[in-house]
Structures are given as C-alpha cells and as structure tokens.
Amino acid sequence: MNYYERALELKDETIANRRHIHKNAETGLDLPKTKAYVMEKLTEYGLEPKDCGYGVTATLGKGGKVLLLRADMDALPMPEESGEEFACPTGKEAHTCGHDFHAAMLLTAAKMLKEKEDTLEGTIKFMFQPAEETFEGSKNMIENGILENPPVDAALAYHVSPGKMPIGLFMYNDKDTMMYSVDGFKITIHGKGSHGAYPHVGIDPINIGVHIHLALQELIARESDPTHSCVLTIGQFAGGTAANIIPETAVLQGTIRTNKPEARELLVRRMKEVAEKTAAVYNGTVDIEMISEVPPLICNPKLTDEVVGYMQELGIPGLTPYPGISASASEDFAVIAEKVPSTFMYLSAGYLDERGQYPAHHPKAQFNEDVCPIGAACLAHCASQWLKNNK
C-alpha cells in the first residue's frame, strides 16, 4: 500500500474528524467530548481503545519492537476569531495550535495501519494525549503506563505549523536541541501585614518581591553560560488590596527556559536559593511551587535521520526537508523523548496569502487542511518502515 495515495482517498474523512474536534474544543487534562470521539472512531476502525490516565491508547501488531505514535488533542483557553464555519462556538476554547490536526491525522494513520496490520513487523502503540498546553499530559499518561505493557522502544510525533509558508516543508533537528525546557514557578512571599503609615511594624512582601525580581535577573546576566540560550521571565507580580495597607503576601510567577539540561539544572536550583535567601534578608519567607517541569526536546539523531528518509520515500509532491530548526517555545513530548529514543517533526500547514499572516496561538490563526493526508501518510509509512528495519 502507498500510504499517501490511501491518505488522499481518506482526506475528506480526516478533515471531517479535524473539524469535529475543532468545533468541540476542550482544554486541560479532562477532555470528555474529545476523548469519547477519539475512542468511538478507533473502535469504528477496528481497534480496541483504552483509557490511559486522562488520555487514550490502543495497539496494533504482533509483538516485536514497539513504536509509539503520539498526538496531543487539547485546545487553548482563548476565543477564536478565525472566521471558519466550524469555529468553536463557546468563545472560551480554541484550537489555535493545531492539536485538532494531530488527533485527526493519527486517527487516519490508525485506520490505514489497521487495514495492513497483517504486514506490520512489530507493534504500534497510539497515544492520544491531553494537556500538552499545560505540560501535564505526557506525565499523566506515563504515570498510567503508556510506555509499558508493552514497553516502548521509540516514539514519533508531528506538529503542524501555520504561517506564511507553503505546504510541504517539514522541519526537524537531528544535531541539537529542538525546543527549550520549561520550568514554570510560583513564588508566594510571606510577610507581615500592617498599616501603610507604620511600615516598621510590618514585613513588606511587595518590597521583598521587588528585590527577588531584580536578583533573579542577575542569574541570566552573571551566572548563565553565555554560549547557552537561557530565559528567565517574571510574568506576574501580584500583591496588595489598597494603597495604604502592607499585605501579608505577594506572588511572583515566572518561567525558565533553556536549551541545555545543565543550564536548566543551574537556573532552577539558583532561582529557589535566591528567592529563599533574599526573602530571609528582609525577614520574610517564601513558598515555591513548580507549575511545570519539562526538559529540553532533544531528538535522537539516528531515529530522526531514519524518519527523514522514510518520509522522502513516499514521493509526496513538494515535500521538502528543513533541518536544524530550533525554538525557544516548549513541548511536553520532551518528557517522552527523555525516556525513549524519539523524534519530533514540524509540518507546514500555512498559506501564502493573507490567511498565513497569523501564527499559532493567535485567535485568527488558520491552518491549511491540505496537510492532513501528508501527516497521516507520514505517520503510517514511517511507523511501518521503522518496524521493518528495526526488528
């Protein structure tokens, strides 16, 4: 079977699945409508889907090596202004990152692979994941055994990308970090409330927060290796209810992103030390909560090169490699890639006209549905070829 030709035959079905998921967008870990739809379709295609934490899994094949195919399926908590007739009507959720495509393409890949299950020379495990945007989904499914029973030998994921680019580009990195780590943190500063006219009888958590904020910036300026890419951003500073009251508490929330595991370890450790010791200088204390903890996404070079070769075997018109891509955004597939050899590919899903002027996560973002058969074919073909060549 030529998986691209078959994917073209199934293009309308893939688009219909994508539009249904898009219109019924859900966010976070609990995606009841999306999950039920995915399980319904997998059952219709002859698979036996199962719960895996808040996600869905299913397997095909007959023993041997196990390749994991992953698709995320959560949306973002934002309004949609795409103008599409199938836009989410709630005004509160929107598939502006393309996860609806990922789920729909993997459903079609599952259907095609089921049709050729007797030719598979190993096992394929499907991973339909929630909560990528909140960096919780991969961990939830790992905790519930997605990498076990049977144990996974390698993993593959695709991500579509809007923008002003032609269909057919595929972007990857087989030599260095592809996407940065993310460590989100919340620092709650505890002081002692008092009247604003009597600061000497209180402990001002806002003042402490100011000093913590300034001290954290020095970690980038004076402690980070300048050959590494490191970001430390405070995006929220909250405290107080009135101009003449020193509050009991204040809150700083921020994010640390790096392209090297050693840089990540340094910055996270020093962020905690600086916050605690700066607060102590001014007689306060802090509680530090880690909101997200995702490593850099570093793809396995051998697997990445194999997948690039398999994609080019398909003979898809205009399919063009774009190596060496790196981004300071983060992706929780990195949690999988830290545990098993993995690779991650971007597929262009943009337009060269005015529809391509908005990036992912923008309320007006639009994605080109011509990517649907490309993604489905690549998932199915690369999976079957990898099993064949890695028995």
MOLIN-V585711 format. One record per residue. PHI is phi in radians with two decimals (NA if undefined). PSI is psi in whole degrees, -180 to 180 (* if undefined). OMEGA is omega in radians with two decimals (none if undefined). Layout:
phi | psi | omega
PHI | PSI | OMEGA
PHI | PSI | OMEGA
//
This chain:
phi | psi | omega
NA | 133 | 2.94
-1.53 | 111 | -3.02
-1.14 | -29 | 3.11
-1.21 | -43 | 3.10
-1.07 | -41 | 3.13
-1.19 | -38 | 3.12
-1.13 | -35 | 3.06
-1.12 | -39 | 3.08
-1.09 | -31 | -3.09
-1.72 | 11 | -3.05
-1.02 | -46 | -3.11
-1.10 | -36 | 3.11
-1.18 | -41 | 3.10
-1.08 | -44 | 3.13
-1.12 | -41 | 3.12
-1.07 | -42 | 3.10
-1.13 | -42 | 3.13
-1.07 | -45 | -3.09
-1.19 | -35 | 3.09
-1.12 | -47 | 3.14
-1.12 | -39 | -3.14
-1.09 | -47 | -3.09
-1.16 | -29 | -3.11
-1.86 | 44 | -3.06
-1.02 | 140 | 3.09
-2.41 | 154 | -3.07
-2.09 | 158 | 3.01
1.44 | -156 | -3.10
-1.36 | -41 | -3.01
-1.64 | 106 | -3.10
-2.10 | 70 | -2.97
-1.07 | -44 | -3.12
-1.22 | -44 | -3.13
-1.13 | -46 | -3.12
-1.09 | -44 | 3.13
-1.09 | -40 | -3.13
-1.14 | -45 | 3.13
-1.07 | -44 | 3.14
-1.15 | -37 | 3.10
-1.09 | -45 | -3.12
-1.19 | -42 | 3.11
-1.06 | -42 | 3.09
-1.10 | -44 | 3.10
-1.02 | -34 | -3.11
-1.47 | 0 | 3.05
1.71 | 8 | 3.10
-1.66 | 172 | 3.13
-2.12 | 84 | -3.09
-1.20 | 151 | 3.12
-2.37 | 153 | 2.98
-1.15 | 142 | 2.97
-2.44 | 94 | -2.96
1.07 | -130 | 3.09
-1.53 | -1 | -3.11
-1.84 | -168 | -3.10
-2.27 | 141 | 3.04
-2.40 | 160 | 3.05
-2.79 | 159 | 3.13
-2.28 | 153 | 3.03
-2.35 | 153 | 3.01
2.04 | -165 | -2.97
-2.49 | 58 | 3.11
1.42 | -165 | -3.14
1.35 | -161 | 3.13
-1.10 | 154 | -3.08
-2.13 | 123 | 3.06
-1.92 | 130 | 3.11
-1.65 | 130 | 3.00
-1.93 | 124 | -3.02
-2.05 | 138 | 2.97
-2.36 | 132 | 2.99
-1.50 | 160 | -3.02
-2.52 | 15 | 3.13
-1.65 | 157 | 3.11
-1.85 | -171 | 3.14
-1.94 | 148 | 3.13
-1.41 | 79 | -3.07
-2.74 | 160 | 3.07
-1.30 | 158 | 3.08
-1.93 | 133 | 3.12
-2.26 | 31 | -3.07
-1.26 | -24 | -3.06
1.40 | 1 | 3.12
-1.21 | 145 | -3.11
-1.18 | -19 | 3.14
-1.82 | 20 | 3.12
-1.03 | 149 | 3.10
-1.11 | 126 | -3.02
-1.44 | -6 | -3.02
-1.26 | -27 | -3.04
1.34 | 5 | -3.09
-2.17 | -19 | 3.14
-2.25 | 146 | 3.14
-2.71 | 138 | 3.06
-1.51 | 74 | -3.13
-1.69 | 7 | 3.10
-2.05 | -3 | 3.04
1.55 | 11 | -3.12
-1.17 | -23 | 3.03
-1.08 | -38 | 3.06
-1.12 | -45 | -3.07
-1.04 | -46 | 3.14
-1.13 | -43 | -3.12
-1.15 | -41 | 3.13
-1.16 | -38 | 3.13
-1.24 | -33 | 3.04
-1.06 | -45 | 3.12
-1.15 | -40 | 3.07
-1.05 | -41 | 3.11
-1.09 | -41 | 3.12
-1.09 | -46 | -3.12
-1.17 | -41 | 3.14
-1.18 | -35 | 3.07
-1.10 | -39 | 3.11
-1.08 | -27 | -3.12
-2.06 | 28 | -3.06
-1.02 | -35 | -3.09
-1.19 | -14 | 3.13
-1.69 | -9 | -3.10
-1.21 | 137 | -3.09
-1.86 | 43 | -3.13
2.93 | -155 | -3.05
-2.18 | 139 | 3.05
-1.98 | 130 | 3.08
-1.98 | 131 | -3.13
-1.74 | 139 | -3.12
-2.26 | 105 | 3.06
-1.77 | 111 | -2.86
-1.95 | 137 | 2.99
-1.54 | 175 | 2.83
0.92 | 41 | 2.98
-1.23 | -38 | -3.08
-1.13 | -27 | 3.11
-1.78 | 7 | 3.07
1.04 | 34 | -3.14
-2.00 | -23 | -2.93
-1.18 | -48 | 3.14
-1.06 | -44 | -3.14
-1.09 | -41 | 3.13
-1.07 | -43 | -3.11
-1.32 | -32 | 3.05
-1.13 | -44 | 3.12
-1.06 | -26 | -3.13
-1.78 | 16 | 2.90
1.63 | 19 | -3.09
-1.08 | -28 | -3.12
-1.61 | 4 | -3.12
-2.13 | 169 | 2.97
0.85 | 65 | 0.00
-1.49 | 155 | 3.13
-1.14 | 140 | -3.07
-1.51 | 135 | 3.12
-1.67 | -29 | -3.12
-2.79 | 163 | -3.08
-2.49 | 149 | -3.11
-2.41 | 138 | 3.08
-2.52 | 149 | 3.05
-2.10 | 154 | 3.08
-2.43 | 127 | 3.11
-1.42 | 155 | -3.08
-2.39 | 123 | 3.07
-1.42 | -174 | 3.10
2.10 | -177 | -3.10
-1.55 | 81 | 3.13
-2.65 | 153 | -3.13
-1.37 | 154 | 2.98
-1.11 | 140 | 3.05
2.04 | -19 | 3.07
-1.24 | 138 | 2.93
-2.26 | 131 | -2.94
-2.02 | 137 | -3.04
-2.75 | 174 | 3.08
-2.52 | 114 | -3.12
-1.87 | 10 | -3.07
-2.26 | -21 | -3.02
-2.59 | -174 | 3.13
-1.12 | 130 | 3.14
-1.56 | -42 | 3.12
-2.43 | 151 | -2.99
-1.40 | 161 | 2.99
-1.19 | 165 | 2.99
-2.49 | 126 | 3.04
-2.22 | 99 | 3.09
-1.46 | 139 | -3.09
-2.41 | 153 | 3.06
-2.24 | 119 | 3.13
-1.85 | 113 | 3.07
-1.72 | 119 | -3.08
-1.72 | 127 | -3.13
-1.85 | 122 | 3.07
-2.11 | -141 | 3.10
-2.50 | 120 | -3.09
-1.20 | 151 | 3.08
-2.86 | 172 | 3.02
-1.17 | 142 | -3.13
-1.11 | -20 | 3.11
-1.41 | -11 | -3.10
-2.25 | 61 | -3.07
-1.08 | -24 | -3.07
-1.23 | -17 | 3.11
-1.67 | -2 | 3.11
-2.00 | 179 | 3.00
-2.22 | 113 | -2.93
-1.47 | 107 | -3.13
-1.24 | -23 | 3.08
-1.20 | -44 | 3.07
-1.03 | -43 | 3.11
-1.08 | -43 | 3.14
-1.07 | -39 | 3.10
-1.05 | -45 | -3.13
-1.19 | -37 | 3.08
-1.11 | -45 | 3.14
-1.00 | -49 | -3.13
-1.11 | -42 | -3.12
-1.14 | -36 | -3.13
-1.13 | -32 | 3.14
-1.13 | -29 | 3.14
-1.21 | -20 | 3.09
-1.11 | -37 | 3.08
-1.31 | -44 | -3.05
-1.23 | -34 | -2.97
-2.22 | -9 | -3.10
-2.09 | -20 | -3.13
-1.45 | 140 | 3.06
-1.11 | 122 | -3.10
-1.14 | -13 | 3.07
-1.46 | -9 | 3.06
-1.69 | 154 | 3.04
-1.69 | 120 | -3.07
-2.41 | 139 | 3.11
-2.30 | 134 | 2.98
-2.32 | 111 | -3.08
-2.11 | 131 | 2.96
-1.69 | 115 | -3.08
-1.79 | -11 | 3.12
-2.50 | 134 | 3.03
-2.38 | 111 | -3.05
-2.26 | 137 | 3.07
3.14 | 142 | 3.04
1.60 | 156 | 3.13
-2.25 | -14 | -3.11
-2.67 | 157 | -3.06
-1.21 | -24 | -3.05
-1.98 | 25 | 3.11
-2.25 | 127 | 2.97
-1.43 | 121 | -3.04
-1.37 | 168 | 3.07
-1.29 | -37 | -3.03
-2.40 | 161 | 2.96
-2.50 | 160 | -3.06
-2.31 | 132 | 2.94
-1.98 | 133 | 3.01
-2.20 | 140 | -3.09
-2.73 | -174 | -3.12
-2.47 | 142 | 3.03
-2.02 | 130 | 3.11
-2.34 | 135 | -3.11
-2.50 | 164 | 3.09
-1.87 | 5 | -3.12
-2.34 | 136 | 3.11
-1.00 | -39 | -3.11
-1.21 | -34 | 3.07
-1.19 | -39 | 3.11
-1.07 | -47 | -3.12
-1.04 | -44 | -3.13
-1.08 | -51 | -3.01
-1.20 | -39 | 3.13
-1.15 | -45 | -3.14
-1.10 | -45 | -3.09
-1.26 | -31 | 3.06
-1.01 | -45 | -3.14
-1.15 | -44 | -3.12
-1.12 | -44 | -3.11
-1.13 | -43 | -3.13
-1.10 | -46 | -3.10
-1.15 | -45 | -3.04
-1.35 | -33 | 3.07
-1.15 | -42 | 3.09
-1.06 | -40 | -3.13
-1.11 | -35 | 3.11
-0.99 | -36 | -3.08
-1.84 | 23 | 3.03
1.20 | 21 | 3.08
-1.90 | 179 | 3.07
-2.36 | 166 | 3.11
-2.35 | 150 | 2.87
-1.97 | 133 | -3.11
-2.05 | 122 | 3.11
-1.98 | 127 | 3.06
-1.53 | 116 | -3.06
-1.49 | -36 | 3.09
-2.50 | 146 | -3.13
-2.53 | 93 | -3.08
-2.23 | 130 | -3.11
-1.31 | 172 | 3.00
-1.08 | 148 | 3.07
-1.54 | 107 | 3.13
-2.07 | 113 | -3.08
-1.40 | 150 | 3.09
-1.26 | 121 | -3.04
-1.05 | -44 | -3.10
-1.11 | -47 | -3.14
-1.11 | -41 | -3.14
-1.06 | -46 | 3.14
-1.13 | -37 | 3.07
-1.07 | -48 | -3.09
-1.12 | -40 | 3.08
-1.00 | -44 | 3.12
-1.12 | -43 | 3.14
-1.11 | -40 | 3.14
-1.09 | -39 | -3.12
-1.27 | -21 | 3.06
-1.14 | -25 | -3.02
-1.22 | -20 | 3.13
1.19 | 32 | 3.14
-1.30 | 124 | -3.11
-1.00 | 131 | 3.06
1.38 | 1 | -3.14
-1.23 | 116 | -2.95
-2.25 | 125 | 3.13
-1.31 | 145 | 3.09
-2.38 | 88 | -3.04
-1.40 | 168 | 3.00
1.35 | 16 | -3.13
-1.24 | 140 | 3.08
-2.55 | 143 | -3.09
-2.48 | 146 | 3.13
-1.45 | -4 | 2.95
-1.23 | 171 | -3.05
-2.21 | 163 | -3.01
-2.63 | 125 | -3.02
-1.40 | 1 | 2.90
-1.07 | -20 | 3.10
-1.03 | -28 | 3.11
-1.16 | -37 | 3.04
-1.19 | -47 | -3.07
-1.11 | -24 | 3.10
-1.28 | -21 | -3.03
-1.84 | -31 | 3.12
-2.39 | 153 | 3.07
-0.96 | 128 | -3.01
-2.51 | 160 | 2.96
-2.49 | 155 | -3.01
-2.40 | 131 | -3.08
-2.19 | 139 | 2.94
-1.65 | 135 | 3.03
-1.98 | 128 | 3.13
-1.18 | 134 | 3.10
-2.36 | 44 | -3.04
-1.81 | -175 | 3.09
-2.30 | 150 | 3.09
-1.61 | -5 | 3.09
-1.72 | -160 | -3.05
-1.13 | -19 | 3.12
-1.20 | -16 | -3.12
-1.61 | 9 | -3.04
-1.48 | -7 | -3.09
-1.96 | 135 | -3.12
-1.47 | 176 | 3.02
-1.04 | 150 | -3.13
1.30 | 5 | 3.05
-1.62 | 139 | -3.10
-1.06 | -21 | -3.13
-1.76 | 9 | -3.12
-1.04 | 137 | 3.05
-2.22 | 143 | -3.10
-2.07 | 142 | -3.10
-1.47 | 118 | -3.08
-1.26 | -6 | 3.05
-1.15 | -14 | 3.10
-1.30 | -18 | -3.02
-0.98 | -54 | 3.14
-1.17 | -28 | 3.11
-1.14 | -50 | -3.12
-1.12 | -44 | -3.13
-1.10 | -43 | -3.14
-1.15 | -42 | -3.14
-1.11 | -44 | 3.12
-1.03 | -49 | -3.07
-1.19 | -47 | -3.08
-1.18 | -45 | -3.12
-1.11 | -37 | 3.12
-1.12 | -49 | -3.09
-1.15 | -38 | -3.13
-1.24 | -38 | 3.13
-1.12 | -43 | 3.11
-1.09 | -41 | 3.14
-1.07 | -41 | -3.03
-1.65 | -1 | -3.12
-2.29 | 42 | -3.13
-1.20 | * | none
//
